[in-house]
């Protein structure tokens, strides 16, 4: 559950960019399905977007999320011993909104960027805006 919240409170919870969302979000045929590696995370601080590299705990494996056909979502994390932890849930996309459900915990994020290589989302949680950036692998 913590990872789900972290996913949407760091990937889908790290804020606005200096350009409008219409500048980066494309409603073209670029799909969400695929494997997305965690790349950056951050928040809106003092009205400015602050991003830092995502810190993978395992030196040989990178955390990632898979959006599969039929609305299936799998989130893979690797601890410091490179032991894999898998969380499964579901996802839906409507316009620039992404909603995920892990065990009844539902979170909705705004898709800021979605193209062939980058997925950037923001989510507001407890009054704070968080951002997560993924790279397609």
C-alpha positions in Angstrom: 0.0 0.0 0.0 2.9 2.3 0.8 4.3 1.8 -2.7 1.0 2.6 -4.3 0.7 5.8 -2.4 4.4 6.5 -3.2 3.7 5.9 -6.8 0.9 8.4 -6.9 2.5 10.7 -4.4 5.7 10.9 -6.1 5.0 9.9 -9.7 1.5 11.2 -9.7 2.2 13.6 -6.9 4.8 16.0 -7.9 3.5 19.1 -9.4 3.1 21.7 -12.1 5.6 22.6 -14.7 6.5 26.1 -15.8 4.7 25.5 -19.1 1.1 24.7 -19.5 -0.1 21.1 -19.5 -1.2 21.5 -23.1 2.4 22.1 -24.1 3.6 18.7 -23.0 0.5 16.4 -23.0 -0.3 15.0 -26.4 -3.7 13.4 -27.1 -2.1 11.6 -30.0 -2.0 7.9 -30.3 0.9 7.5 -27.9 -0.3 4.8 -25.6 0.3 4.3 -21.9 0.7 0.5 -22.3 4.3 -0.7 -21.7 7.1 -0.8 -19.2 8.0 2.5 -17.5 11.1 2.8 -15.3 11.1 5.3 -12.4 13.4 8.1 -13.4 12.7 11.3 -11.4 10.5 12.4 -8.5 9.8 15.7 -6.9 7.2 18.3 -5.9 6.1 21.8 -6.4 8.0 23.9 -3.9 7.4 27.7 -3.6 5.5 27.5 -6.9 8.5 25.9 -8.7 8.9 22.3 -9.9 11.8 20.6 -8.1 12.8 17.2 -9.4 15.6 14.8 -8.3 16.7 11.5 -9.7 14.7 8.5 -8.4 16.9 6.4 -6.1 16.7 2.8 -6.9 17.7 0.7 -3.9 19.1 -2.2 -5.9 22.3 -1.7 -7.7 21.5 -4.1 -10.5 17.7 -3.8 -10.9 15.6 -0.7 -11.5 12.1 -0.2 -10.1 9.4 0.0 -12.8 5.7 -0.1 -13.5 3.9 -2.0 -16.3 0.6 -0.8 -17.8 -0.8 -3.8 -19.5 -3.8 -4.3 -21.9 -7.1 -4.7 -20.2 -6.3 -2.2 -17.5 -3.8 -4.4 -15.5 -1.0 -2.6 -13.7 2.0 -4.2 -12.1 4.5 -2.2 -10.0 7.9 -3.8 -9.4 10.3 -2.7 -6.6 13.7 -4.1 -5.7 15.1 -3.8 -2.2 18.8 -3.3 -1.3 19.2 -7.1 -1.6 17.6 -6.9 -5.1 14.7 -8.9 -3.9 11.6 -8.2 -6.0 8.3 -7.0 -4.6 5.3 -6.9 -6.9 2.1 -5.0 -6.4 -0.8 -5.5 -8.9 -3.7 -3.3 -9.5 -5.7 -1.7 -12.3 -5.6 1.5 -14.3 -7.8 3.6 -16.5 -6.9 6.6 -18.6 -9.4 9.3 -19.7 -8.0 12.3 -21.5 -5.1 13.5 -19.4 -6.3 11.7 -16.2 -4.8 8.4 -15.0 -6.6 6.5 -12.3 -5.0 3.5 -10.5 -6.5 1.1 -8.0 -4.4 -1.1 -5.8 -6.4 -3.2 -3.4 -9.2 -0.6 -3.2 -6.9 2.3 -2.8 -7.7 4.6 -5.7 -5.6 7.6 -6.8 -6.0 9.9 -9.8 -3.2 11.8 -11.3 -2.9 14.3 -14.1 -0.7 13.2 -17.1 1.6 16.2 -17.8 3.7 14.5 -20.4 3.0 11.3 -22.4 5.1 10.5 -25.4 7.1 7.7 -26.9 9.8 7.9 -24.1 8.4 9.9 -21.2 5.5 9.7 -18.8 5.2 12.5 -16.3 2.4 12.7 -13.8 1.4 14.9 -11.0 -0.9 14.3 -8.1 -2.2 16.4 -5.2 -2.1 14.6 -1.9 -2.9 16.2 1.5 -2.6 19.6 -0.1 0.8 19.1 -1.7 1.5 18.5 -5.4 3.9 15.7 -6.2 5.5 14.7 -9.5 6.8 11.4 -10.9 8.7 10.9 -14.1 9.1 7.6 -15.9 11.1 6.5 -18.9 9.8 3.9 -21.3 11.9 0.7 -21.4 
